[in-house]
Amino acid sequence: MSKIVSFCEALEKSKNLIKNKNTKEYISLFDALGRVLAEPIKCEKNLPSFNNSAMDGFAFKHSDSGKKLKISQTIFAGMSIKPSLHVDECYKIMTGAKVPSDVDTIVPFENTISYDDSFVEVGDDIKKGNALRLKGEEQKLGSQLFDKGIKLNSSHIAMLSSQGINTIAVYKKISIAIFSTGDELKEPWEKANEDEIYNVNSSALLALLHEHGFDADYCGVIPDNLEESKAYFKSMKRYDCLVTTGGISVGEADFVEEALKANDFQESFHGINIKPGRPTMMGTMGETLVASMPGNPLAAYINAFLFLIPALKSMQGLKETDHDKVLAKNSSEFKVKSGRVNIVLGSLKSGEFTVCQNNRYGSGMITPILNSNAILVTTEDESIVEKDSIIKVITF
């Protein structure tokens, strides 16, 4: 008998069905954007690696504040000179240039009292260490920069570049297959008559997965035929994850669950106490995660976002798998049905959540997804979401 679970149970079960296999591969830094780090990385080079000037100006001993100093020489970025100042002397220095050890303060050109090609007059109000960037003040040799399990973005790439790290260990990308069920479906590149509908779900879910950093293969539409479905699933075991849409309700032509079980499918849950998307099913087929989404486009898209994306993040080895939630003020009162969790679409703008179509739309629609950028997940005991109440929403 299929087990109906709560929203929270479904979320936790989906994330823990199959753990990351810890399969590593080494790639170039140029290919690392969006990949998941498989090993911690420590600082290999002090940042900055030497004392340097944060400004164009004059480098001097702070004890010489308030004096007129002779300019000994000019230090440009890339130069390395030995300490050579005599009494009442200073250096003219450019941004990024290495600062000799016989000075401890830098005054920008514009903060001097006066200067020419030979002398500079320094005020007595300059703080010791001004505009001096010290070796290792940002990152010290041996300190941990990144833990494993982070998804690398452009700022991570910048830090790795500063360390001269060109090859990094990342988790191998998980392989995902997507297909739909239903003889009535036509692909977007085919012509559909009035009695046929286009296959929305596969294109939508492929795009959704890409948005979250996952590659997937589209493997077509499975006919509503039990024997063909069995054979197809048998050939799909080479994938890490298999995503289906449709064919999991109680209709006579819904063969997906039976075909999966013929291939050693172990169901974790089949049905979530939510609307939309109650018939969602997830489980395992050997080492393959199976996620069967409802056939209706809105339900398929939203449930894939809420349950499949966190599960895939967990499989990929990411430390952070949950969707971010933000506080918002609800702009107008609307009703929800108690006794279940309601997945409510809406738009979030300037900290205010506006429910989509007064929460009156169907799971077969597409327009509500298009017009929304946030989701409110209610509790099972809520029946009204009051105006001006502070709620937590998930952005998407």
NORWO-V886551 format. One record per residue. N is the residue number from 1. SS is DSSP state (H for helix, E for strand, C for the rest). PSI is psi in whole degrees, 0 to 359 (* if undefined). NEAR is the number of other C-alpha atoms within 12 Angstrom. Layout:
# NORWO-V886551
{{N	SS	PSI	NEAR} {N	SS	PSI	NEAR}}
This chain:
# NORWO-V886551
{{1	C	133	8} {2	C	143	20} {3	C	123	20} {4	C	130	24} {5	E	165	26} {6	C	169	26} {7	H	310	32} {8	H	321	23} {9	H	315	24} {10	H	319	37} {11	H	314	34} {12	H	317	24} {13	H	317	30} {14	H	324	42} {15	H	341	35} {16	H	9	27} {17	C	311	35} {18	C	124	33} {19	C	163	27} {20	C	135	30} {21	C	356	19} {22	C	27	24} {23	C	119	20} {24	E	156	23} {25	E	155	20} {26	E	128	23} {27	E	164	22} {28	E	150	19} {29	H	328	28} {30	H	341	21} {31	H	11	20} {32	C	346	34} {33	C	128	23} {34	C	355	30} {35	C	163	38} {36	E	123	42} {37	E	131	39} {38	C	351	32} {39	C	146	26} {40	C	153	20} {41	E	130	27} {42	E	161	23} {43	C	123	27} {44	C	350	23} {45	C	124	27} {46	C	142	26} {47	E	112	27} {48	C	164	28} {49	C	354	24} {50	C	160	27} {51	C	129	32} {52	E	167	39} {53	E	134	38} {54	C	351	27} {55	C	161	28} {56	C	127	28} {57	E	218	37} {58	E	133	52} {59	E	129	53} {60	E	170	49} {61	C	132	35} {62	H	333	29} {63	H	346	25} {64	H	11	30} {65	C	141	31} {66	C	5	22} {67	C	167	26} {68	E	120	25} {69	E	145	35} {70	E	137	27} {71	E	113	29} {72	E	309	25} {73	E	170	27} {74	E	133	27} {75	E	119	29} {76	C	160	23} {77	C	135	22} {78	C	345	16} {79	C	152	19} {80	C	108	20} {81	C	155	21} {82	C	149	15} {83	C	128	22} {84	C	17	20} {85	C	143	23} {86	C	183	18} {87	C	136	18} {88	C	38	26} {89	E	163	32} {90	E	175	42} {91	E	143	44} {92	E	133	39} {93	E	147	38} {94	C	159	29} {95	C	131	29} {96	C	352	27} {97	C	148	34} {98	E	132	37} {99	C	123	47} {100	C	158	32} {101	C	353	23} {102	C	9	23} {103	C	157	37} {104	C	4	32} {105	E	147	39} {106	E	132	44} {107	E	124	44} {108	E	154	31} {109	H	314	25} {110	H	350	17} {111	H	6	23} {112	C	164	27} {113	C	316	23} {114	E	158	22} {115	E	157	25} {116	C	201	16} {117	C	344	16} {118	C	327	19} {119	E	157	23} {120	E	138	34} {121	E	121	32} {122	C	135	37} {123	C	171	26} {124	C	13	20} {125	C	14	18} {126	C	129	28} {127	C	140	22} {128	C	134	20} {129	C	5	23} {130	C	134	27} {131	C	21	32} {132	E	116	38} {133	E	119	28} {134	C	148	28} {135	C	125	21} {136	C	8	20} {137	C	335	18} {138	C	308	20} {139	E	131	26} {140	C	148	21} {141	C	127	20} {142	C	346	17} {143	C	152	19} {144	E	125	19} {145	E	309	29} {146	E	143	27} {147	C	159	24} {148	C	156	27} {149	C	6	29} {150	C	148	30} {151	E	121	32} {152	C	127	30} {153	C	186	21} {154	H	328	17} {155	H	324	16} {156	H	319	27} {157	H	320	28} {158	H	314	19} {159	H	318	28} {160	H	321	33} {161	H	322	22} {162	H	341	22} {163	C	358	27} {164	C	24	19} {165	C	119	24} {166	C	337	19} {167	E	129	21} {168	E	156	34} {169	E	125	29} {170	E	161	35} {171	E	138	32} {172	C	139	28} {173	C	136	33} {174	C	148	37} {175	C	134	26} {176	E	135	35} {177	E	137	36} {178	E	135	40} {179	E	163	41} {180	E	168	45} {181	E	152	42} {182	C	117	33} {183	C	341	22} {184	C	352	21} {185	E	141	31} {186	E	145	27} {187	C	156	24} {188	C	335	17} {189	C	359	11} {190	C	168	12} {191	C	127	14} {192	C	133	15} {193	C	186	11} {194	C	337	10} {195	C	3	11} {196	C	156	16} {197	E	156	21} {198	E	150	27} {199	C	91	32} {200	H	318	32} {201	H	315	44} {202	H	315	39} {203	H	319	29} {204	H	315	32} {205	H	324	42} {206	H	314	32} {207	H	319	22} {208	H	315	26} {209	H	319	33} {210	H	320	19} {211	H	331	16} {212	C	16	26} {213	C	15	27} {214	C	137	33} {215	C	148	27} {216	C	152	30} {217	E	135	25} {218	E	122	27} {219	E	17	23} {220	E	188	25} {221	E	128	32} {222	E	127	35} {223	C	156	27} {224	C	70	28} {225	C	124	22} {226	H	311	24} {227	H	319	19} {228	H	323	21} {229	H	318	32} {230	H	312	26} {231	H	322	21} {232	H	314	31} {233	H	325	37} {234	H	322	23} {235	H	349	18} {236	C	358	31} {237	C	349	27} {238	C	345	19} {239	C	154	27} {240	C	329	35} {241	E	141	43} {242	E	122	43} {243	E	122	54} {244	E	157	46} {245	E	133	48} {246	C	167	44} {247	C	20	38} {248	C	9	37} {249	C	201	27} {250	C	14	17} {251	C	153	15} {252	C	332	14} {253	C	10	23} {254	C	92	29} {255	C	357	32} {256	H	309	47} {257	H	317	43} {258	H	319	28} {259	H	323	29} {260	H	315	41} {261	H	332	23} {262	C	346	21} {263	C	32	27} {264	C	31	21} {265	E	132	30} {266	E	110	27} {267	E	132	31} {268	E	316	32} {269	E	152	34} {270	E	90	34} {271	C	130	34} {272	E	139	37} {273	C	67	31} {274	E	167	35} {275	E	130	37} {276	C	168	39} {277	C	21	42} {278	C	317	34} {279	C	10	37} {280	C	136	49} {281	E	138	47} {282	E	150	49} {283	E	200	38} {284	E	150	34} {285	E	88	33} {286	C	238	25} {287	C	16	26} {288	E	127	36} {289	E	132	43} {290	E	123	47} {291	E	111	53} {292	E	109	50} {293	E	158	46} {294	C	163	40} {295	C	335	41} {296	C	134	38} {297	H	313	34} {298	H	315	34} {299	H	319	41} {300	H	314	44} {301	H	310	44} {302	H	318	46} {303	H	327	46} {304	H	319	43} {305	H	313	38} {306	H	322	41} {307	H	320	39} {308	H	315	45} {309	H	311	37} {310	H	323	36} {311	H	318	43} {312	H	322	45} {313	H	318	39} {314	H	316	34} {315	H	326	37} {316	H	351	43} {317	C	11	35} {318	C	139	35} {319	C	318	24} {320	C	114	22} {321	C	339	28} {322	C	152	24} {323	C	144	24} {324	C	140	16} {325	E	144	17} {326	E	150	22} {327	E	141	23} {328	E	158	28} {329	E	129	26} {330	E	125	33} {331	C	334	25} {332	C	149	22} {333	C	142	22} {334	E	160	28} {335	E	149	21} {336	C	162	30} {337	C	125	24} {338	C	166	19} {339	C	358	17} {340	C	163	27} {341	E	131	29} {342	E	130	36} {343	E	107	42} {344	E	122	47} {345	E	151	43} {346	E	181	36} {347	E	139	32} {348	E	121	30} {349	E	127	20} {350	C	41	13} {351	C	9	20} {352	E	132	25} {353	E	127	38} {354	E	117	35} {355	E	146	38} {356	H	125	30} {357	H	38	22} {358	H	30	22} {359	H	32	29} {360	C	90	21} {361	C	163	23} {362	C	159	22} {363	C	349	29} {364	C	0	23} {365	C	164	24} {366	C	323	22} {367	H	320	18} {368	H	326	29} {369	H	317	31} {370	H	325	19} {371	C	9	20} {372	C	153	28} {373	C	11	25} {374	E	155	38} {375	E	132	38} {376	E	127	39} {377	E	110	32} {378	C	171	32} {379	C	166	26} {380	C	339	22} {381	C	0	16} {382	C	141	20} {383	C	339	18} {384	E	135	22} {385	E	110	32} {386	C	151	20} {387	C	140	19} {388	C	4	18} {389	C	150	19} {390	E	123	20} {391	E	162	29} {392	E	128	26} {393	E	155	33} {394	E	128	29} {395	E	147	28} {396	C	*	28}}
